[in-house]
Amino acid sequence: MTLILEMPSRGIASQEFEKDERDASASERGGRLGGVTLGFPLWSATFQLSPNLSRDMSDDWRAFYARLRGSKRPFLAYDRDRLFPRTYPDGFGSMTRVGGAAFDGSAASWSQAIDSDGEARVSLTDLPSGMVLVKGDYIGFRWDASGSPAGTHDRRTMARLVEPAVVAADGTVTALVEPPVPSAVPAGAEAHLDKPACIMRAVPGQAVLGPLDRRQKIAGGSLRALQDLRE
């Protein structure tokens, strides 16, 4: 899977971007309600297109939908609300790592610890001291599939912060995240805060464009997609 499409950057009127967690529950003999998660949680997204697209935006989306070939081709999906941490919506500018090098959004290393309650905490190193992360920010993970050229980054996933965190003076931070980082992510994957993304595919039958109006542009549309998580 080396061909991964890019969504058009303009024309989205609204989105839903949440984890899709399938659970089953059943009452036990004593009345206690038990539950189990069916498979690992995946990111799910629904994008609604503006009914007032420009002609250029309309052409971009029609071309993108055509290249998707239904659900056959994957694409990079972002939470448009958090392309960067909320405190730094325009990127990291002149921010520097604790050692003085320019900060490009990536961590030098990462690790995850899961406690007895199943709470997942991800630790990052070599970030700018004092950097502020808030609830809803993401940590992205990108790596190369086996056999792919170096730097392809054709494997992606991300985790969302559910508690705020501040980078310590030594450039380290530990953040509580959901969902936990899956076992599919190798230890050598790069953790990063710039444009975290996951790879998605359109849900069959749920990628629909509106009709062309009298100005020869589409009148909106919608796209529902589900994460394609692979090792």
C-alpha positions in Angstrom: 0.0 0.0 0.0 2.2 2.8 -1.2 -0.4 4.9 -3.0 -2.1 7.0 -0.3 -4.3 9.8 -1.5 -4.4 13.3 0.1 -7.8 14.8 0.8 -8.5 18.3 -0.6 -7.6 20.9 2.1 -10.6 23.1 1.4 -14.4 22.7 1.2 -15.2 20.8 4.4 -18.2 22.4 6.2 -18.3 20.0 9.2 -16.8 16.8 10.5 -17.2 14.1 13.0 -13.9 12.5 14.1 -14.1 10.0 16.9 -12.9 6.5 17.8 -15.2 3.7 16.7 -15.3 1.2 19.6 -17.5 -1.9 19.3 -18.5 -3.3 22.6 -20.7 -6.2 23.8 -22.2 -6.4 27.2 -24.1 -9.0 29.2 -25.3 -9.3 32.8 -23.7 -11.9 35.0 -25.5 -14.2 37.4 -25.2 -11.8 40.3 -26.5 -8.9 38.3 -23.2 -7.3 37.5 -22.9 -5.9 34.0 -19.9 -7.1 32.2 -18.5 -5.9 28.9 -15.9 -6.7 26.3 -14.4 -4.7 23.4 -14.7 -6.4 20.0 -11.4 -5.7 18.3 -9.2 -2.7 18.7 -10.8 0.8 18.5 -10.4 2.5 15.1 -10.8 6.1 14.1 -14.0 6.9 12.3 -14.8 10.1 10.4 -17.6 11.8 8.5 -16.9 14.8 6.5 -19.7 17.0 5.2 -18.9 19.2 2.2 -20.0 22.8 1.9 -23.0 23.4 -0.4 -21.3 26.6 -1.5 -18.0 25.2 -2.9 -16.1 27.3 -5.4 -15.7 25.8 -8.9 -12.0 24.9 -8.1 -13.0 23.2 -4.9 -15.7 21.3 -6.7 -13.2 20.0 -9.2 -10.8 19.0 -6.5 -13.4 16.9 -4.7 -14.8 15.3 -7.8 -11.2 14.3 -8.7 -10.6 13.0 -5.2 -13.8 10.9 -5.2 -12.9 9.5 -8.6 -9.4 8.4 -7.4 -10.8 6.8 -4.3 -12.5 4.1 -6.5 -15.1 3.5 -3.9 -13.3 2.0 -0.9 -10.4 0.5 -2.8 -7.9 3.2 -2.2 -6.7 4.6 1.1 -6.2 8.2 2.0 -4.7 10.3 4.8 -7.3 11.6 7.2 -6.8 14.4 9.7 -9.0 15.9 12.4 -9.3 19.3 10.8 -9.7 20.9 14.3 -6.3 19.8 15.4 -3.7 19.8 12.7 -1.4 21.2 15.4 -1.8 21.3 19.2 -4.5 23.9 20.1 -2.0 26.2 21.8 0.0 26.4 18.5 -2.5 26.5 15.7 0.0 27.9 13.2 2.7 25.4 13.9 5.9 25.6 15.9 7.6 28.6 14.3 10.9 29.3 16.0 10.4 26.8 18.9 13.5 24.9 19.8 14.3 21.6 21.6 15.9 21.6 25.0 19.3 21.2 23.3 18.7 24.3 21.1 17.9 22.5 17.7 14.9 23.7 15.8 11.7 21.8 16.7 9.9 20.2 13.7 7.1 18.5 15.6 8.8 15.1 16.1 9.9 13.5 19.3 13.3 11.8 19.7 11.7 8.7 21.2 8.5 7.5 22.8 7.1 4.8 25.0 3.8 3.6 26.4 2.8 2.3 29.8 -0.6 0.8 30.5 -1.7 0.5 34.2 -4.0 -2.0 35.9 -7.1 0.0 34.9 -6.1 0.0 31.3 -5.2 3.7 31.3 -2.5 4.4 28.6 0.2 7.0 29.1 2.6 7.9 26.3 5.9 9.5 27.1 7.8 11.6 24.6 11.4 13.0 24.7 13.3 15.9 23.2 10.4 18.4 23.0 10.6 22.2 23.7 10.6 22.9 27.5 7.3 24.3 28.8 5.3 23.3 25.7 1.7 23.1 26.6 -0.6 20.2 25.4 -4.3 20.2 26.2 -7.2 17.8 26.0 -8.0 17.0 22.4 -4.5 17.4 21.1 -3.0 14.4 19.2 0.2 12.4 19.1 0.7 10.9 15.7 2.8 7.9 14.8 4.2 7.2 11.4 6.4 4.4 10.1 7.3 2.4 6.9 5.6 -0.8 6.1 7.9 -3.8 5.6 9.4 -3.6 2.1 8.4 0.0 1.6 11.1 2.6 0.7 12.5 4.5 3.7 10.5 7.6 4.5 7.4 6.4 2.8 5.4 6.6 6.1 2.7 4.4 4.6 1.6 3.4 8.0 0.0 5.9 10.3 -2.1 6.2 13.5 -2.7 8.6 16.3 -3.8 8.9 19.9 -5.8 11.8 21.5 -4.9 13.4 24.8 -7.7 13.2 27.4 -5.8 15.1 30.1 -3.6 18.3 29.7 0.2 18.0 30.0 3.2 20.3 30.1 6.7 19.5 28.8 9.2 19.4 31.7 12.5 21.3 31.7 14.3 18.2 30.4 12.1 18.1 27.3 10.0 15.1 28.4 6.3 14.8 28.8 3.9 12.0 29.7 0.3 12.2 28.5 -2.9 10.2 29.1 -4.3 9.1 25.8 -7.2 7.4 24.1 -7.1 5.0 22.4 -3.9 3.3 23.6 -1.2 3.0 21.0 -1.9 -0.3 19.2 0.6 -3.2 19.1 0.8 -2.7 15.3 3.0 0.4 15.9 6.6 -0.6 16.0 9.0 0.8 18.7 10.9 2.6 15.9 7.9 4.5 14.7 8.2 8.3 14.8 6.0 10.1 17.3 5.1 13.6 16.2 2.7 16.5 16.9 2.6 18.1 13.4 -0.4 17.1 11.4 -1.2 13.8 13.1 -3.1 11.5 10.8 -4.4 8.0 10.2 -5.0 6.1 7.0 -8.7 5.6 6.2 -10.8 4.1 3.5 -14.3 5.2 2.5 -17.1 3.1 3.9 -18.8 1.4 0.9 -21.8 3.3 -0.3 -21.1 6.3 2.0 -19.1 8.6 -0.2 -21.6 10.7 -2.0 -21.3 13.9 -4.0 -24.2 16.3 -4.6 -25.5 17.1 -8.1 -23.9 19.7 -10.3 -25.8 23.0 -9.9 -26.4 25.6 -12.6 -22.9 27.0 -12.1 -21.4 23.5 -12.8 -20.2 22.8 -9.3 -21.3 20.1 -6.9 -23.9 21.1 -4.2 -22.1 19.5 -1.2 -21.6 15.9 -0.5 -20.5 13.6 2.3 -17.8 11.1 3.0 -17.8 8.5 5.8 -14.5 6.6 6.4 -13.0 4.1 8.8 -9.3 3.7 9.7 -7.3 1.1 7.9 -4.7 0.0 10.6 -2.0 -2.3 9.5 1.5 -3.3 10.7 
